Amino acid sequence: MPYQTITPVQLGQTAITTSYTTLYTVPASTRTYLKQMDICNTSASPIDIYVSIVPSAGTAGTANSLFYATQLTGNTTLSWTGTQIMNTASTLRVKASATGVTITASGGEAV
């Protein structure tokens, strides 16, 4: 299937919890380009973050991590830019070792 239209979108924005949470799911008949993430530690303490691109029906973990136990020092922001392609029904899943972290992810949807 050829993709004719790419629409810039905010893929999600949320406070990250201590268990994996789905930030974004690729819609049917769509591929998504993950282009940018800002992950902000709003607490004074260091917190580990975990970010995975999980294939359809998969589980978040070491096999599909973009960040795994990556420590953010207190009151800092990690900005990531790049290109990761996500196929239909793939998910962007996030968790942290403690509360106090937020994430904003952006990219484009190709349909």
C-alpha positions as CSV (number, residue, x, y, z in Angstrom):
1,M,0.0,0.0,0.0
2,P,1.5,3.4,-1.0
3,Y,1.4,6.2,1.6
4,Q,0.4,9.4,0.0
5,T,-0.2,11.8,2.9
6,I,2.0,12.5,6.0
7,T,0.4,14.6,8.7
8,P,2.5,16.0,11.6
9,V,0.9,15.0,14.9
10,Q,1.6,15.1,18.6
11,L,1.8,11.4,19.5
12,G,1.1,12.0,23.1
13,Q,1.9,13.9,26.3
14,T,1.5,12.4,29.8
15,A,3.0,12.0,33.3
16,I,4.9,8.7,33.3
17,T,4.0,6.1,35.9
18,T,6.0,3.3,37.4
19,S,4.4,0.6,35.2
20,Y,4.4,0.5,31.4
21,T,1.7,2.8,29.9
22,T,0.8,3.1,26.2
23,L,1.5,6.6,25.1
24,Y,0.5,6.0,21.4
25,T,-0.9,3.3,19.2
26,V,-0.5,3.4,15.4
27,P,-3.9,3.5,13.8
28,A,-5.1,1.0,11.1
29,S,-3.7,1.5,7.6
30,T,-1.1,3.9,8.9
31,R,2.7,4.0,9.6
32,T,3.9,6.5,12.1
33,Y,7.2,8.4,12.2
34,L,8.5,9.1,15.7
35,K,10.6,12.2,15.2
36,Q,11.0,13.9,18.6
37,M,10.6,13.3,22.3
38,D,11.1,15.5,25.3
39,I,11.2,13.7,28.7
40,C,11.2,16.0,31.7
41,N,12.1,15.1,35.3
42,T,10.2,17.6,37.4
43,S,11.5,16.2,40.7
44,A,14.7,17.0,42.5
45,S,15.8,13.3,42.5
46,P,17.2,11.1,39.7
47,I,14.7,8.9,38.0
48,D,15.2,6.0,35.5
49,I,13.2,6.1,32.3
50,Y,12.1,3.3,29.9
51,V,10.8,3.9,26.4
52,S,9.9,1.1,24.0
53,I,8.5,0.8,20.5
54,V,6.5,-2.4,20.8
55,P,5.3,-4.4,17.8
56,S,1.7,-5.4,17.5
57,A,0.9,-8.0,20.3
58,G,4.4,-7.6,21.7
59,T,5.6,-6.8,25.2
60,A,7.8,-3.8,26.2
61,G,11.3,-4.8,27.3
62,T,15.0,-4.9,26.4
63,A,14.3,-6.3,22.9
64,N,12.5,-3.1,21.7
65,S,13.8,-0.3,24.0
66,L,14.9,3.1,22.9
67,F,15.7,4.0,26.5
68,Y,16.2,1.4,29.2
69,A,17.0,2.4,32.8
70,T,18.3,5.7,31.5
71,Q,18.8,8.0,34.4
72,L,17.5,11.6,34.3
73,T,19.0,13.8,37.0
74,G,16.6,16.0,39.0
75,N,15.0,18.9,37.2
76,T,16.4,18.1,33.8
77,T,14.9,17.5,30.3
78,L,16.1,14.9,27.8
79,S,15.4,15.9,24.2
80,W,15.6,13.1,21.6
81,T,15.4,13.6,17.9
82,G,15.7,10.9,15.2
83,T,13.5,8.8,13.0
84,Q,11.9,5.6,14.1
85,I,9.2,4.0,11.9
86,M,6.2,2.4,13.7
87,N,4.0,0.0,11.8
88,T,0.2,-0.5,12.1
89,A,-0.8,-1.5,15.7
90,S,2.7,-0.9,17.1
91,T,2.7,1.1,20.4
92,L,5.0,3.6,22.1
93,R,5.2,2.5,25.8
94,V,6.8,4.3,28.7
95,K,7.5,3.9,32.4
96,A,9.8,5.3,35.1
97,S,11.3,4.2,38.3
98,A,9.4,6.9,40.2
99,T,6.7,9.5,39.6
100,G,7.8,13.0,38.6
101,V,8.5,12.5,34.8
102,T,6.5,13.8,31.9
103,I,6.9,13.0,28.2
104,T,5.8,14.7,25.0
105,A,6.3,12.8,21.7
106,S,5.8,14.1,18.1
107,G,6.0,12.8,14.6
108,G,4.0,12.1,11.5
109,E,1.3,9.7,10.4
110,A,1.5,8.4,6.9
111,V,-1.7,7.2,5.3
